């Protein structure tokens, strides 16, 4: 597993920052860019961004149909879209 860490260290910026000042993610070593994009979209949804905003920011998502987990994520996103 890999660990991605983003941390602001500039104290002046931290005083006016309206974002998370630190984010840490543990991800598979072989994660594809599309899997990472799906993960970011899910995180955006989890913190309250609307589907329309997420779609506008991230655009189309390519799914790897051979990956069972990605297929489950795709179904979950499609179910969410169909409920609205």
BAPA-213100 format. One record per residue (C-alpha): residue in one letter; z, x, y; residue number from 1. Coordinates in nm, 4 decimals. Each point is the difference from the previous one (the first is absolute). Layout:
residues N
+------+----------+----------+----------+-----+
: rest :        z :        x :        y :  nr :
+------+----------+----------+----------+-----+
:    a :        Z :        X :        Y : NUM :
...
+------+----------+----------+----------+-----+
END
This chain:
residues 84
+------+----------+----------+----------+-----+
: rest :        z :        x :        y :  nr :
+------+----------+----------+----------+-----+
:    x :   0.0000 :   0.0000 :   0.0000 :   1 :
:    x :  -0.0628 :   0.1053 :   0.3556 :   2 :
:    x :   0.2036 :  -0.0769 :   0.3064 :   3 :
:    x :  -0.1563 :  -0.0737 :   0.3386 :   4 :
:    x :   0.2355 :   0.0354 :   0.2955 :   5 :
:    x :  -0.0810 :  -0.0764 :   0.3607 :   6 :
:    x :   0.2688 :   0.0798 :   0.2547 :   7 :
:    x :  -0.0011 :   0.0114 :   0.3792 :   8 :
:    x :   0.1987 :   0.3009 :   0.1184 :   9 :
:    x :  -0.0637 :  -0.0128 :   0.3754 :  10 :
:    x :   0.3247 :  -0.1375 :   0.1457 :  11 :
:    x :  -0.1713 :  -0.1115 :   0.3223 :  12 :
:    x :  -0.2466 :  -0.2041 :  -0.2017 :  13 :
:    x :   0.2733 :  -0.1449 :  -0.2191 :  14 :
:    x :   0.1637 :  -0.1503 :   0.3103 :  15 :
:    x :  -0.3079 :  -0.2167 :   0.0714 :  16 :
:    x :  -0.1370 :  -0.0352 :  -0.3528 :  17 :
:    x :  -0.0546 :  -0.3566 :  -0.1197 :  18 :
:    x :  -0.1066 :   0.1057 :  -0.3490 :  19 :
:    x :   0.1880 :   0.1211 :  -0.3015 :  20 :
:    x :   0.1248 :   0.3488 :   0.0779 :  21 :
:    x :  -0.0112 :   0.1002 :  -0.3671 :  22 :
:    x :  -0.1917 :  -0.1316 :  -0.2981 :  23 :
:    x :   0.0252 :   0.1387 :  -0.3517 :  24 :
:    x :  -0.2165 :  -0.1088 :  -0.2925 :  25 :
:    x :   0.0021 :   0.1174 :  -0.3591 :  26 :
:    x :  -0.3500 :  -0.0342 :  -0.1420 :  27 :
:    x :  -0.1884 :   0.1020 :  -0.3163 :  28 :
:    x :  -0.1605 :   0.3433 :   0.0211 :  29 :
:    x :  -0.3400 :  -0.1476 :  -0.0818 :  30 :
:    x :   0.0088 :  -0.2900 :   0.2498 :  31 :
:    x :  -0.3445 :  -0.0763 :   0.1395 :  32 :
:    x :  -0.0661 :  -0.0639 :   0.3681 :  33 :
:    x :  -0.0724 :  -0.3654 :  -0.0787 :  34 :
:    x :   0.3318 :  -0.0378 :  -0.1825 :  35 :
:    x :   0.1705 :   0.1570 :   0.3013 :  36 :
:    x :  -0.1777 :  -0.2453 :   0.2298 :  37 :
:    x :   0.1174 :  -0.2964 :  -0.2107 :  38 :
:    x :   0.3543 :   0.1370 :   0.0114 :  39 :
:    x :  -0.0157 :   0.0273 :   0.3796 :  40 :
:    x :  -0.1286 :  -0.3575 :   0.0231 :  41 :
:    x :   0.2893 :  -0.1213 :  -0.2151 :  42 :
:    x :   0.2470 :   0.1888 :   0.2175 :  43 :
:    x :  -0.1497 :  -0.1556 :   0.3123 :  44 :
:    x :   0.0354 :  -0.3441 :  -0.1576 :  45 :
:    x :   0.3579 :   0.0734 :  -0.1044 :  46 :
:    x :   0.1037 :   0.0784 :   0.3559 :  47 :
:    x :  -0.1547 :  -0.3171 :   0.1344 :  48 :
:    x :  -0.3554 :   0.0683 :   0.1135 :  49 :
:    x :  -0.2275 :  -0.2972 :  -0.0554 :  50 :
:    x :  -0.2834 :   0.0054 :  -0.2484 :  51 :
:    x :  -0.2554 :  -0.0314 :   0.2805 :  52 :
:    x :   0.1447 :   0.3034 :   0.1798 :  53 :
:    x :   0.0109 :   0.2016 :  -0.3214 :  54 :
:    x :  -0.3593 :  -0.0885 :  -0.0900 :  55 :
:    x :  -0.1148 :   0.0922 :   0.3508 :  56 :
:    x :   0.1807 :   0.3346 :  -0.0076 :  57 :
:    x :  -0.0850 :   0.1049 :  -0.3563 :  58 :
:    x :  -0.3327 :  -0.1708 :  -0.0629 :  59 :
:    x :  -0.1389 :  -0.0432 :  -0.3484 :  60 :
:    x :   0.1871 :   0.1383 :  -0.2975 :  61 :
:    x :  -0.1714 :   0.1526 :  -0.3004 :  62 :
:    x :   0.1864 :  -0.0678 :  -0.3209 :  63 :
:    x :  -0.0263 :   0.2025 :  -0.3187 :  64 :
:    x :  -0.0389 :  -0.2737 :  -0.2604 :  65 :
:    x :   0.0905 :   0.2440 :  -0.2793 :  66 :
:    x :   0.3510 :   0.0343 :   0.1377 :  67 :
:    x :   0.2235 :  -0.2848 :  -0.1206 :  68 :
:    x :   0.2518 :   0.0421 :   0.2844 :  69 :
:    x :  -0.2763 :  -0.0066 :   0.2605 :  70 :
:    x :  -0.1342 :  -0.3183 :  -0.1597 :  71 :
:    x :   0.3444 :  -0.1586 :   0.0272 :  72 :
:    x :   0.0203 :   0.1005 :   0.3674 :  73 :
:    x :  -0.3491 :  -0.1399 :   0.0585 :  74 :
:    x :   0.1012 :  -0.3313 :  -0.1577 :  75 :
:    x :   0.3166 :  -0.0154 :   0.2098 :  76 :
:    x :  -0.1916 :   0.0640 :   0.3231 :  77 :
:    x :  -0.2657 :  -0.2557 :  -0.0938 :  78 :
:    x :   0.2673 :  -0.2585 :  -0.0900 :  79 :
:    x :   0.1658 :   0.0559 :   0.3368 :  80 :
:    x :  -0.3333 :  -0.0433 :   0.1796 :  81 :
:    x :  -0.0814 :  -0.3195 :  -0.1913 :  82 :
:    x :   0.3355 :  -0.1596 :   0.0873 :  83 :
:    x :  -0.0768 :   0.0070 :   0.3732 :  84 :
+------+----------+----------+----------+-----+
END
